[in-house]
Structure formats: structure tokens, C-alpha cells
């Protein structure tokens, strides 16, 4: 199984900084567009 290097290192750095719990799924943030009328 191959994984993108960027994806791997984002997860790896999160693990190093905050431990195993940092790898849990988090709610997806909605993208905000500063120039879009709501």
C-alpha cells in the first residue's frame, strides 16, 4: 500500500507532537470564502 508522502508526514508530525490521540478523526471544517455572499 502506498501513501502520499505529504499525507504521511502530516499524520506523523501530528503523532510526534500530540501522541496517538491526535490521529483520531476530527470534524471536517467548512471552507470559508471571504468574497462569497452567504
KETORZA-136129 format. One record per residue (C-alpha): x, y, z; residue number from 1; residue in three letters. Coordinates in Angstrom, 2 decimals, always signed. Layout:
{{X, Y, Z}, NUM, ALA}
...
END
This chain:
{{+0.00, +0.00, +0.00}, 1, UNK}
{{+1.38, +3.38, -0.96}, 2, UNK}
{{+0.56, +6.63, +0.77}, 3, UNK}
{{+1.37, +10.12, -0.38}, 4, UNK}
{{+4.48, +11.47, +1.39}, 5, UNK}
{{+2.73, +14.70, +2.34}, 6, UNK}
{{-0.19, +12.81, +3.89}, 7, UNK}
{{+2.18, +10.54, +5.79}, 8, UNK}
{{+4.27, +13.36, +7.23}, 9, UNK}
{{+1.23, +15.42, +8.25}, 10, UNK}
{{+0.00, +12.45, +10.31}, 11, UNK}
{{+3.48, +11.58, +11.54}, 12, UNK}
{{+4.18, +15.12, +12.75}, 13, UNK}
{{+0.78, +15.25, +14.47}, 14, UNK}
{{+1.62, +11.96, +16.22}, 15, UNK}
{{+5.01, +13.26, +17.34}, 16, UNK}
{{+3.59, +16.49, +18.71}, 17, UNK}
{{+0.38, +15.23, +20.39}, 18, UNK}
{{+0.62, +11.45, +20.57}, 19, UNK}
{{-1.78, +8.76, +19.44}, 20, UNK}
{{-4.95, +10.77, +20.19}, 21, UNK}
{{-4.01, +13.36, +17.57}, 22, UNK}
{{-4.64, +10.76, +14.86}, 23, UNK}
{{-8.35, +10.44, +15.69}, 24, UNK}
{{-10.75, +11.71, +13.06}, 25, UNK}
{{-11.82, +15.29, +13.58}, 26, UNK}
{{-14.90, +17.04, +12.22}, 27, UNK}
{{-14.38, +18.45, +8.74}, 28, UNK}
{{-14.19, +22.22, +8.69}, 29, UNK}
{{-16.31, +24.00, +6.11}, 30, UNK}
{{-14.27, +26.09, +3.73}, 31, UNK}
{{-14.87, +29.79, +4.09}, 32, UNK}
{{-14.80, +32.09, +1.12}, 33, UNK}
{{-14.21, +35.69, +2.13}, 34, UNK}
{{-15.64, +37.10, -1.09}, 35, UNK}
{{-18.80, +35.00, -1.33}, 36, UNK}
{{-22.22, +36.24, -0.24}, 37, UNK}
{{-23.76, +33.75, +2.23}, 38, UNK}
END
